[in-house]
Amino acid sequence: MILNLKNRSEKGKNQVDKLRAVQVVPGVIYSKGNEAKEVSAVEKDLLKVYQENGTSSIFKVDLEGTTKQVLIKELQMHPFKNQIVHFDLYLIDMSEKIKVNIPVVLEGRDEVKVQPSVLLQVVNEIEVECLPADLPAEAIVNVVDMQIGDSILVKDLDVAKNEKIEVIFDLEETVATLQEPQEEVVAEEVESAEVPTVSETEAE
């Protein structure tokens, strides 16, 4: 899907509110060393692109007849309405390396062989640097065969083994661990000798 953008001349709260009233979202598109351009997009189209790409996948936009490749840098949501209020897009130069935060995915987390067990994920995303063409959508590691007490480290992720990608994160940092489930706290039984009998109560 190519997201259609329009150059935006509307400024000020009243003008921008008029856009939002017709389900059009104000935003900006910028790149390194260049001034941000004010643009707008149809909200439902913007939402669809975000659901498909998140903030870690490059996609195309059409800005007044010119196709560009971008990343979503920020999507601002209304605090209590299901509405996008603003968006920031970053224009990609395919010849320059970029730094992006990508999500960490524990593949097979619902199929871990050792049961019962608790899979605890500590790191949810990591930063990587690479050329746009080599940018992965996510960092993946399979956890199906983990044993109790095992830990997955950043260096175990697939991106850490890719020579074209630099992981800007401590490679020895723990990503996930597999633990035994904690037993429920059971109240201690009170010894019968400590509980007064009916006869003892009457005697008192």
N, CA and C of each residue as an Amber inpcrd file, in Angstrom:
protein
   612
   0.8340000  -1.1960000   0.0000000   0.0000000   0.0000000   0.0000000
   0.8750000   1.2550000   0.0000000   0.5590000   2.2000000  -0.8470000
   1.2470000   3.4900000  -0.8710000   0.3440000   4.5240000  -0.2070000
   0.8760000   5.1960000   0.7970000   0.1060000   6.2080000   1.5140000
   0.1400000   7.5260000   0.7420000  -1.0270000   8.0560000   0.4330000
  -1.1070000   9.3360000  -0.2680000  -1.0240000  10.4930000   0.7220000
  -0.1050000  11.3970000   0.4650000   0.0690000  12.5930000   1.2840000
  -0.2520000  13.8300000   0.4540000  -0.6630000  14.8740000   1.1520000
  -0.8770000  16.1660000   0.5010000  -0.1090000  17.2320000   1.2600000
   0.4460000  18.1860000   0.5140000   1.0770000  19.3270000   1.1630000
   0.0130000  20.0790000   1.9490000   0.3860000  20.5180000   3.1420000
  -0.6060000  21.1400000   4.0250000  -0.2780000  22.6120000   4.2450000
  -1.2760000  23.4550000   4.0040000  -1.1170000  24.8900000   4.2560000
  -1.8330000  25.3000000   5.5340000  -2.7450000  24.4230000   6.0060000
  -3.5150000  24.7590000   7.2140000  -2.6040000  24.7910000   8.4460000
  -2.6950000  25.8690000   9.1910000  -1.9230000  26.0180000  10.4220000
  -2.8250000  26.5800000  11.5080000  -2.3950000  26.4070000  12.7410000
  -3.2040000  26.9070000  13.8420000  -4.2380000  25.8690000  14.2700000
  -4.6440000  25.9400000  15.5220000  -5.5410000  24.9360000  16.0820000
  -6.8720000  24.8520000  15.3450000  -7.4730000  25.9780000  15.0270000
  -8.7840000  25.9580000  14.3680000  -8.7150000  25.2970000  12.9970000
  -7.7050000  25.6360000  12.2220000  -7.5640000  25.0620000  10.8920000
  -7.2780000  23.5600000  10.9500000  -6.4250000  23.1830000  11.8930000
  -6.0720000  21.7700000  12.0330000  -7.2670000  20.9650000  12.5340000
  -8.0500000  21.5510000  13.4380000  -9.2560000  20.8750000  13.9320000
 -10.2570000  20.6170000  12.8090000 -10.2950000  21.5130000  11.8340000
 -11.1950000  21.3210000  10.6950000 -10.7700000  20.1040000   9.8700000
  -9.4520000  19.9030000   9.7600000  -8.9540000  18.7220000   9.0560000
  -9.3840000  17.4550000   9.7840000  -9.1550000  17.4480000  11.1000000
  -9.4750000  16.2510000  11.8840000 -10.9690000  15.9440000  11.8540000
 -11.7950000  17.0000000  11.7120000 -13.2440000  16.8090000  11.6890000
 -13.6910000  16.0170000  10.4660000 -12.8760000  16.0270000   9.4170000
 -13.2170000  15.2670000   8.2010000 -12.2650000  14.0680000   8.0430000
 -11.7430000  13.5980000   9.1950000 -10.8870000  12.3990000   9.2510000
  -9.6060000  12.5320000   8.4320000  -9.0580000  13.7500000   8.4310000
  -7.7530000  13.9830000   7.8180000  -6.7830000  14.3750000   8.9280000
  -5.5850000  13.7660000   8.9380000  -4.6360000  13.9610000  10.0310000
  -3.4720000  14.8480000   9.5840000  -3.1430000  15.8810000  10.3590000
  -1.9720000  16.6990000  10.0430000  -0.6890000  15.9800000  10.4470000
   0.3820000  16.2550000   9.7160000   1.6560000  15.6430000  10.0550000
   2.8110000  16.3790000   9.4180000   4.0150000  15.8400000   9.6090000
   5.2110000  16.4110000   8.9820000   6.0460000  15.2740000   8.4150000
   6.8120000  15.5960000   7.3900000   7.7700000  14.6620000   6.8220000
   9.1180000  15.3760000   6.7950000  10.1450000  14.7340000   7.3230000
  11.4430000  15.4120000   7.4150000  12.5630000  14.4170000   7.1270000
  13.7420000  14.9390000   6.9290000  14.9300000  14.1270000   6.7020000
  16.1300000  14.8440000   7.3010000  17.2350000  14.1320000   7.3940000
  18.4370000  14.6760000   8.0030000  18.9070000  15.9220000   7.2690000
  19.0490000  17.0200000   7.9880000  19.5660000  18.2590000   7.4170000
  18.5710000  19.0720000   6.6230000  17.3060000  18.6020000   6.5460000
  16.2980000  19.3310000   5.7830000  15.1480000  19.7870000   6.6810000
  14.5430000  20.8800000   6.2830000  13.4190000  21.4150000   7.0480000
  12.1940000  20.5250000   6.8500000  11.4400000  20.3500000   7.9270000
  10.2510000  19.4960000   7.8670000   9.1870000  20.1200000   6.9740000
   8.5040000  19.2750000   6.1920000   7.3990000  19.7310000   5.3520000
   6.0800000  19.3450000   6.0160000   5.1520000  20.2730000   6.0100000
   3.8490000  20.0010000   6.6150000   2.9570000  19.3030000   5.5970000
   2.4060000  18.1580000   5.9980000   1.5920000  17.3400000   5.1060000
   0.3400000  16.8710000   5.8380000  -0.5090000  16.1520000   5.1200000
  -1.7020000  15.5640000   5.7330000  -1.9990000  14.2370000   5.0580000
  -2.7640000  13.3860000   5.7570000  -3.1280000  12.0770000   5.2200000
  -4.5110000  11.7040000   5.7210000  -5.2040000  10.8810000   4.9380000
  -6.5110000  10.3700000   5.3630000  -6.2880000   9.4190000   6.5390000
  -7.0330000   9.6120000   7.6110000  -6.7700000   8.8820000   8.8520000
  -6.8550000   7.3630000   8.6830000  -7.8840000   6.8830000   7.9940000
  -8.0420000   5.4230000   7.8740000  -6.8830000   4.8030000   7.0850000
  -6.3540000   5.5280000   6.0960000  -5.2170000   5.0330000   5.3230000
  -3.9420000   5.0310000   6.1690000  -3.7750000   6.0850000   6.9450000
  -2.6170000   6.1870000   7.8220000  -2.6320000   5.0730000   8.8650000
  -3.7960000   4.8060000   9.4230000  -3.9270000   3.7590000  10.4320000
  -3.6090000   2.3870000   9.8380000  -4.0660000   2.1450000   8.6220000
  -3.8010000   0.8640000   7.9630000  -2.3140000   0.6670000   7.7310000
  -1.6400000   1.7230000   7.2660000  -0.1980000   1.6500000   7.0410000
   0.5300000   1.3850000   8.3500000   0.0850000   2.0380000   9.4190000
   0.7280000   1.8430000  10.7290000   0.5390000   0.4110000  11.2270000
  -0.6480000  -0.1300000  11.0440000  -0.9130000  -1.5040000  11.4750000
  -0.0680000  -2.5040000  10.7050000   0.2160000  -2.2110000   9.4450000
   1.0000000  -3.1170000   8.6130000   2.5090000  -2.9690000   8.8340000
   2.9630000  -1.7570000   9.1490000   4.4020000  -1.4970000   9.1900000
   4.9500000  -1.1030000  10.5480000   4.0970000  -0.6160000  11.4420000
   4.5970000  -0.1530000  12.7250000   5.5940000   0.9770000  12.5320000
   6.5970000   1.0150000  13.4030000   7.6140000   2.0700000  13.2950000
   8.9710000   1.5000000  12.8690000   8.9790000   0.2460000  12.4120000
  10.2580000  -0.3790000  12.0670000  10.3210000  -0.8980000  10.6380000
   9.3100000  -0.6030000   9.8180000   9.3260000  -1.0530000   8.4230000
   9.1930000   0.1390000   7.4810000   9.9960000   0.1300000   6.4350000
   9.9720000   1.1950000   5.4310000   8.8070000   0.9650000   4.4720000
   8.1120000   2.0280000   4.1310000   7.0250000   1.9250000   3.1620000
   7.0300000   3.1640000   2.2700000   6.1870000   3.1450000   1.2330000
   6.1800000   4.2260000   0.2570000   5.0240000   5.1940000   0.5000000
   5.2960000   6.4540000   0.2130000   4.2490000   7.4770000   0.2190000
   4.2700000   8.1890000  -1.1230000   3.1280000   8.7060000  -1.4940000
   3.0190000   9.5160000  -2.7080000   2.7040000  10.9350000  -2.2860000
   3.6690000  11.8320000  -2.4740000   3.4860000  13.2250000  -2.0940000
   3.3300000  14.0750000  -3.3420000   2.0720000  14.3770000  -3.6460000
   1.7690000  15.2060000  -4.8050000   2.4260000  14.6740000  -6.0780000
   2.3520000  13.3460000  -6.2940000   2.8690000  12.7470000  -7.5180000
   4.2920000  12.2380000  -7.4360000   4.9830000  12.4850000  -6.3140000
   6.3600000  12.0210000  -6.1430000   6.3870000  10.9010000  -5.1060000
   6.9790000   9.7530000  -5.4590000   7.0520000   8.6060000  -4.5450000
   8.3110000   8.6980000  -3.6950000   8.1290000   8.5260000  -2.4030000
   9.2380000   8.5700000  -1.4590000   9.1360000   7.3760000  -0.5150000
  10.2670000   7.0020000   0.0800000  10.2780000   5.9160000   1.0620000
  10.4930000   6.5060000   2.4470000   9.6890000   6.0630000   3.4050000
   9.6830000   6.6830000   4.7290000   9.5360000   5.6380000   5.8360000
   9.7850000   6.1110000   7.0410000   9.4820000   5.3780000   8.2760000
   8.5500000   6.2320000   9.1200000   7.6620000   5.5970000   9.8490000
   6.8620000   6.3370000  10.8350000   7.7300000   6.5340000  12.0680000
   8.0050000   7.7770000  12.4280000   8.8080000   8.0710000  13.6100000
   7.9400000   8.2720000  14.8490000   6.7520000   8.8170000  14.6370000
   5.8660000   9.0280000  15.7930000   4.4270000   9.1380000  15.3250000
   3.5440000   8.5490000  16.1120000   2.1130000   8.6310000  15.8510000
   1.4540000   9.0520000  17.1620000   0.8830000  10.2480000  17.1820000
   0.2800000  10.7620000  18.4170000  -1.2150000  10.4600000  18.4220000
  -1.6630000   9.7980000  19.4960000  -3.0670000   9.4470000  19.6320000
  -3.7550000  10.3930000  20.6160000  -5.0400000  10.6160000  20.4090000
  -5.8260000  11.4170000  21.3330000  -5.8740000  10.6870000  22.6750000
  -5.7820000  11.4050000  23.8050000  -5.7150000  10.7480000  25.1090000
  -6.9070000   9.8580000  25.4570000  -8.1010000  10.1680000  24.9300000
  -9.2300000   9.2900000  25.2550000 -10.1140000   8.9570000  24.0570000
  -9.9160000   9.6070000  22.9360000 -10.6540000   9.2580000  21.7190000
  -9.8080000   8.3150000  20.8670000 -10.4630000   7.4460000  20.1290000
  -9.7500000   6.5560000  19.2120000  -9.4450000   7.3350000  17.9330000
  -8.4780000   8.2470000  18.0310000  -8.2140000   9.1790000  16.9490000
  -6.7330000   9.5390000  16.8980000  -6.1690000   9.5420000  15.6790000
  -4.7930000  10.0040000  15.4910000  -4.8180000  11.5250000  15.3790000
  -3.9870000  12.1970000  16.1470000  -4.0030000  13.6630000  16.1200000
  -2.8200000  14.2520000  15.3390000  -1.7270000  13.4710000  15.1860000
  -0.5710000  13.9960000  14.4610000   0.3740000  12.8450000  14.1330000
   1.1610000  13.0050000  13.0590000   2.1380000  11.9710000  12.7250000
   3.4200000  12.6010000  12.2120000   4.5340000  11.8980000  12.4380000
   5.8450000  12.3170000  11.9390000   6.3970000  11.2050000  11.0590000
   6.8160000  11.5500000   9.8490000   7.4400000  10.5970000   8.9370000
   8.8920000  11.0110000   8.6890000   9.7610000  10.0060000   8.5940000
  11.1740000  10.2800000   8.3070000  11.5030000   9.7960000   6.9000000
  12.0020000  10.7010000   6.0750000  12.3320000  10.3950000   4.6900000
  13.6360000   9.6060000   4.6210000  13.5900000   8.4600000   3.9450000
  14.7320000   7.5480000   3.9080000  15.6040000   7.7870000   2.6880000
  16.9270000   7.8930000   2.9420000  17.9270000   7.9010000   1.8780000
  18.5100000   6.4860000   1.8450000  18.2510000   5.7380000   0.7810000
  18.6330000   4.3310000   0.7270000  20.1470000   4.1160000   0.7440000
  20.9240000   5.1750000   0.5880000  22.3890000   5.0340000   0.5720000
  23.0050000   5.3610000   1.9310000  22.1910000   5.7910000   2.8970000
  22.7090000   6.1460000   4.2170000  22.1560000   5.2140000   5.2810000
  23.0260000   4.8490000   6.2280000  22.5930000   3.9850000   7.3230000
  21.6280000   4.7340000   8.2410000  20.7100000   3.9840000   8.8430000
  19.7480000   4.5660000   9.7590000  19.7310000   3.7630000  11.0600000
  19.3300000   4.4390000  12.1310000  19.1670000   3.7780000  13.4260000
  17.6770000   3.6650000  13.7270000  17.2530000   2.4530000  14.0460000
  15.8280000   2.2020000  14.2730000  15.6550000   1.2360000  15.4420000
  14.6420000   1.4730000  16.2550000  14.2670000   0.5180000  17.2930000
  13.3300000  -0.5150000  16.6820000  13.6680000  -1.7980000  16.8370000
  12.8140000  -2.8600000  16.3040000  12.3490000  -3.7630000  17.4410000
  11.1550000  -4.3340000  17.3270000  10.6320000  -5.1940000  18.4010000
  11.3520000  -6.5340000  18.4620000  11.4500000  -7.0730000  19.6700000
  12.0120000  -8.4100000  19.8890000  10.8600000  -9.4090000  19.9350000
  10.9360000 -10.4440000  19.1020000   9.8750000 -11.4560000  19.0170000
  10.4160000 -12.7990000  19.4940000   9.7500000 -13.3810000  20.4870000
  10.1090000 -14.7120000  20.9790000   9.2800000 -15.7280000  20.2090000
   9.8880000 -16.2990000  19.1990000   9.1870000 -17.2300000  18.3130000
   8.8830000 -18.5380000  19.0520000   7.6180000 -18.9630000  18.9930000
   7.2210000 -20.2130000  19.6370000   6.9800000 -20.0850000  21.1210000
   6.7130000 -18.8820000  21.5970000   6.5410000 -18.6770000  23.0400000
   5.3350000 -19.4330000  23.5920000   4.3540000 -19.7490000  22.7590000
   3.1960000 -20.5100000  23.2160000   3.3710000 -22.0120000  23.0100000
   4.5680000 -22.4130000  22.5430000   4.8110000 -23.8270000  22.2690000
   6.0470000 -24.3420000  22.9990000   6.4440000 -23.6650000  24.0790000
   7.6050000 -24.1030000  24.8560000   7.3640000 -25.5330000  25.3600000
   8.3300000 -26.4200000  25.1080000   8.1500000 -27.8440000  25.4130000
   8.0960000 -28.1350000  26.9100000   8.9000000 -27.4090000  27.6760000
   8.9390000 -27.6540000  29.1150000   7.7290000 -27.0050000  29.7760000
   6.8780000 -27.8420000  30.3490000   5.6790000 -27.3550000  31.0150000
   5.4770000 -28.1190000  32.3380000   5.0100000 -27.4460000  33.3900000
   4.6660000 -26.0220000  33.4240000   5.9170000 -25.1460000  33.4950000
   5.8220000 -23.9680000  32.9540000   6.9350000 -23.0250000  32.9830000
   6.4030000 -21.6220000  32.7560000   7.2370000 -20.6320000  33.0660000
   6.8850000 -19.2260000  32.8520000   7.9950000 -18.5750000  32.0410000
   7.6390000 -18.0600000  30.8640000   8.6030000 -17.3710000  30.0120000
   8.5390000 -15.8810000  30.3120000   9.6290000 -15.3430000  30.8180000
   9.6810000 -13.9290000  31.1990000  10.5140000 -13.1620000  30.1880000
   9.8730000 -12.2010000  29.4820000  10.5870000 -11.3660000  28.5200000
  11.0060000 -10.0700000  29.1830000  12.3020000  -9.7880000  29.1370000
  12.8650000  -8.6200000  29.8090000  13.0720000  -7.4560000  28.8430000
  13.5170000  -7.7620000  27.6210000  13.7820000  -6.7340000  26.6040000
  12.7370000  -6.8600000  25.5010000  12.0230000  -5.7810000  25.2290000
  10.9570000  -5.7980000  24.2260000  11.3740000  -5.2100000  22.8810000
  12.4320000  -4.3910000  22.8650000  12.9240000  -3.8410000  21.6160000
  14.3920000  -3.4870000  21.7550000  15.0860000  -3.4710000  20.6190000
  16.5000000  -3.1050000  20.5960000  16.7420000  -2.1310000  19.4500000
  17.8280000  -1.3750000  19.5460000  18.1820000  -0.4330000  18.4840000
  19.2180000  -1.0670000  17.5630000  19.0100000  -0.9020000  16.2680000
  19.9650000  -1.4170000  15.2830000  20.3210000  -0.3070000  14.3060000
  21.4620000  -0.4750000  13.6510000  21.8890000   0.4700000  12.6130000
  22.2950000  -0.3220000  11.3770000  21.7800000   0.1040000  10.2270000
  22.0990000  -0.5800000   8.9750000  21.6030000   0.2590000   7.8040000
  21.9110000  -0.1880000   6.6000000  21.3440000   0.4440000   5.4160000
  19.8500000   0.1150000   5.3550000  19.0440000   1.0170000   4.8380000
  17.6040000   0.7860000   4.7830000  17.2050000  -0.5350000   4.1260000
  17.9370000  -0.9430000   3.1020000  17.5970000  -2.1840000   2.4100000
  17.7900000  -3.4150000   3.2840000  18.6250000  -3.2830000   4.3280000
  18.8970000  -4.4210000   5.2150000  18.1070000  -4.3580000   6.5190000
  17.2340000  -3.3790000   6.6490000  16.5110000  -3.1860000   7.9040000
  15.5070000  -4.3130000   8.1570000  15.6510000  -5.0380000   9.2680000
  14.6780000  -6.0780000   9.5990000  13.4680000  -5.4690000  10.2960000
  12.3130000  -6.1000000  10.1410000  11.1080000  -5.6030000  10.8050000
  11.1250000  -5.9370000  12.2800000  11.8660000  -6.9940000  12.6590000
  11.8970000  -7.4390000  14.0500000  13.1490000  -8.2650000  14.3030000
  13.4640000  -8.4350000  15.5860000  14.5680000  -9.3140000  15.9980000
  13.9430000 -10.5780000  16.5690000  14.3560000 -11.7470000  16.0370000
  13.6720000 -12.9970000  16.3710000  14.6150000 -14.0000000  17.0280000
  14.0790000 -14.7710000  17.9640000  14.7870000 -15.9130000  18.5210000
  13.7490000 -16.9710000  18.8750000  14.0650000 -18.2390000  18.6170000
  13.1350000 -19.3250000  18.9020000  13.3380000 -19.8150000  20.3390000
  12.2450000 -19.9660000  21.0700000  12.3310000 -20.3290000  22.4850000
  11.6900000 -21.6790000  22.7940000  11.2850000 -22.4180000  21.7730000
  10.5560000 -23.6810000  21.9680000  11.3330000 -24.6800000  22.8270000
  12.6490000 -24.7590000  22.6240000  13.4520000 -25.7800000  23.3040000
  14.1280000 -25.2780000  24.5830000  13.7420000 -24.1250000  25.0710000
  14.3470000 -23.6130000  26.3070000  14.0480000 -24.5420000  27.4810000
  15.0180000 -24.6330000  28.4080000  14.8570000 -25.4180000  29.6220000
  14.7460000 -24.4860000  30.8260000  14.2090000 -24.9940000  31.9160000
  14.0950000 -24.1890000  33.1290000  15.4710000 -23.6570000  33.5240000
  15.5570000 -22.3520000  33.7380000  16.8190000 -21.7250000  34.1020000
  17.5860000 -21.1630000  32.9260000  17.1660000 -21.4850000  31.6930000
  17.8430000 -20.9580000  30.5050000  17.5550000 -19.4700000  30.3330000
  18.5360000 -18.7760000  29.7480000  18.3690000 -17.3560000  29.4250000
  18.7150000 -17.1260000  27.9580000  17.9580000 -16.2610000  27.3310000
  18.2540000 -15.8090000  25.9710000  18.9240000 -14.4470000  26.0790000
  20.0670000 -14.2650000  25.4230000  20.7800000 -13.0000000  25.4480000
  20.6130000 -12.2780000  24.1140000  20.9490000 -10.9900000  24.1070000
  20.8380000 -10.2030000  22.8720000  21.6590000 -10.8340000  21.7560000
  22.8040000 -11.3980000  22.0970000  23.6660000 -12.0100000  21.0770000
  23.0380000 -13.2470000  20.4460000  21.9740000 -13.7750000  21.0510000
  21.2910000 -14.9490000  20.4990000  20.2370000 -14.5720000  19.4570000
  19.9080000 -13.2970000  19.3530000  18.9050000 -12.8580000  18.3820000
  19.4580000 -12.9730000  16.9600000  18.5630000 -13.1890000  16.0050000
  19.0120000 -13.3710000  14.6230000  19.7540000 -12.1540000  14.0830000
  19.3310000 -10.9580000  14.4810000  19.9770000  -9.7450000  13.9520000
  21.4140000  -9.5970000  14.4280000  21.7180000 -10.1710000  15.5970000
  23.0710000 -10.0610000  16.1440000  24.0550000 -10.9130000  15.3440000
  23.5260000 -11.8390000  14.5430000  24.3790000 -12.7250000  13.7540000
  24.4520000 -12.2780000  12.2870000  23.8270000 -11.1420000  12.0010000
  23.8190000 -10.6160000  10.6420000  24.9070000  -9.5550000  10.5070000
  25.8860000  -9.8110000   9.6380000  27.0250000  -8.9030000   9.4920000
  26.6280000  -7.5330000   8.9420000  25.4830000  -7.4600000   8.2960000
  25.0510000  -6.1920000   7.7140000  24.3460000  -5.2920000   8.7260000
  24.1080000  -5.8380000   9.9190000  23.3550000  -5.0960000  10.9350000
  24.2010000  -4.9200000  12.1880000  24.2790000  -3.6890000  12.6710000
  24.9630000  -3.4120000  13.9330000  23.9190000  -3.2590000  15.0320000
  24.0540000  -4.0600000  16.0660000  23.1330000  -3.9860000  17.2000000
  23.6860000  -2.9850000  18.2070000  22.9440000  -1.9280000  18.4570000
  23.3820000  -0.8930000  19.4020000  22.7610000  -1.2080000  20.7540000
  23.2680000  -2.2570000  21.3450000  22.7100000  -2.7600000  22.6110000
  23.7460000  -3.7240000  23.1860000  23.7870000  -3.8450000  24.4990000
  24.7140000  -4.7680000  25.1500000  24.3810000  -6.2000000  24.7280000
  25.2970000  -6.8550000  24.0380000  25.0450000  -8.1990000  23.5310000
  24.8830000  -9.2330000  24.6390000  25.3710000  -8.9220000  25.8370000
  25.2590000  -9.8580000  26.9510000  24.0030000  -9.6050000  27.8050000
  23.2070000  -8.6490000  27.3780000  21.9780000  -8.3350000  28.1300000
  20.9660000  -9.4720000  27.9750000  20.2910000  -9.8080000  29.0720000
  19.2860000 -10.8760000  29.0440000  18.0090000 -10.3860000  28.3790000
  17.5190000 -11.1560000  27.4110000  16.2840000 -10.8390000  26.7020000
  15.0950000 -11.5510000  27.3290000  15.2930000 -12.8350000  27.6820000
  14.1990000 -13.6270000  28.2450000  14.7620000 -14.7790000  29.0720000
  13.9960000 -15.2450000  30.0370000  14.3690000 -16.3900000  30.8570000
  13.1750000 -17.3270000  30.9950000  13.4590000 -18.5960000  31.2180000
  12.4020000 -19.5720000  31.4570000  12.4920000 -20.0120000  32.9090000
  11.4030000 -19.8480000  33.6320000  11.3930000 -20.1100000  35.0680000
  10.3020000 -21.1070000  35.4330000  10.4790000 -21.6980000  36.6180000
   9.4140000 -22.5370000  37.1520000   8.2860000 -21.6290000  37.6280000
   7.0490000 -22.0800000  37.4940000   5.9380000 -21.2550000  37.9850000
   5.9970000 -21.1320000  39.4970000   5.7070000 -19.9600000  39.9930000
   5.7100000 -19.7440000  41.4400000   4.4740000 -20.3710000  42.0450000
   4.6890000 -21.1070000  43.1590000   3.5560000 -21.7220000  43.8330000
   2.7580000 -20.6510000  44.5520000   1.4590000 -20.8790000  44.6200000
   0.5980000 -19.9310000  45.3170000   0.9150000 -19.9620000  46.8030000
   0.8740000 -18.7940000  47.3990000   1.1490000 -18.6940000  48.8310000
  -0.0230000 -19.3030000  49.5940000   0.2850000 -20.3060000  50.3950000
  -0.7390000 -20.9890000  51.1830000  -0.5850000 -20.6050000  52.6360000
  -1.6630000 -20.2210000  53.2440000  -1.6190000 -19.8280000  54.6540000
  -1.2170000 -21.0180000  55.5140000  -0.3930000 -20.7640000  56.5220000
   0.0460000 -21.8390000  57.3980000  -1.1170000 -22.3170000  58.2570000
  -1.1650000 -23.6320000  58.4300000  -2.2280000 -24.2000000  59.2530000
  -1.9220000 -23.9380000  60.7210000  -2.9210000 -23.5660000  61.4190000
  -2.7560000 -23.3180000  62.8510000  -2.9300000 -24.6380000  63.5880000
  -1.9770000 -24.9640000  64.4310000  -2.0640000 -26.2240000  65.1600000
  -3.2990000 -26.2350000  66.0460000  -3.9210000 -27.3840000  66.0580000
  -5.1780000 -27.5160000  66.8190000  -5.0070000 -27.1750000  68.2850000
  -3.7870000 -27.3790000  68.8110000  -3.5590000 -27.1120000  70.2270000
  -3.6390000 -25.6270000  70.5440000  -3.4100000 -24.7970000  69.5110000
  -3.4320000 -23.3540000  69.7230000  -4.8340000 -22.7790000  69.6150000
  -5.7880000 -23.5870000  69.1420000  -7.1480000 -23.1180000  68.9870000
  -7.9460000 -23.5110000  70.2230000  -8.4800000 -22.5500000  70.9590000
  -9.2240000 -22.8910000  72.1860000 -10.4560000 -23.7250000  71.8820000
 -10.6860000 -24.7610000  72.6940000 -11.8750000 -25.5960000  72.5380000
 -13.0530000 -24.9140000  73.2170000 -14.2310000 -25.4660000  72.9550000
 -15.4450000 -24.8860000  73.5340000 -15.3740000 -24.9500000  75.0400000
 -14.9090000 -26.0760000  75.5990000 -14.8530000 -26.2270000  77.0510000
 -13.8820000 -25.2430000  77.6870000 -12.7260000 -25.0040000  76.9930000
 -11.7520000 -24.0520000  77.5160000 -12.3280000 -22.6440000  77.5300000
 -13.0900000 -22.3050000  76.4710000 -13.6940000 -20.9840000  76.3750000
 -14.7070000 -20.7760000  77.4940000 -15.5150000 -21.8060000  77.7610000
 -16.5180000 -21.7050000  78.8240000 -15.8840000 -21.5810000  80.1990000
 -14.7410000 -22.2950000  80.3910000 -14.0690000 -22.2350000  81.6860000
 -13.5500000 -20.8590000  81.9830000 -13.0610000 -20.1710000  80.9180000
 -12.5640000 -18.8170000  81.1050000 -13.7080000 -17.8870000  81.4440000
